[in-house]
């Protein structure tokens, strides 16, 4: 967390939107309540066993493979990869790579992302 805070502190623009002008459709708490009331659960037990981390999804071709055959996993949500959290915006590519590294992750390459198409 210390490394992530340092990345945020070193940037004059990185953040979770300008609260003075940004209008979100809901609060994180309101979103969580709606998900709970709708019975939506993003922690897929099968994906959790493959990726070994919450809110991750295996990258695999569903026409040819099973999730257990995935060579990599990807976040289900934008950083910070938490359902209903406001995404981080105005991040440079180098900062995004640093944030991934601070979490023990990496940016996916074009070939990994193509398997979803």
Secondary structure, DSSP 8 states (H G I E B T S, - for coil): -HHHHHHHHT-SS-BS--TTT---SS-HHHHHHHHHHHT-----HHHHHHHSSTTEEEE--TTT--GGG-SEEEESSSTTT-TT----BS--HHHHHHHHHHTT-----HHHHHTT-
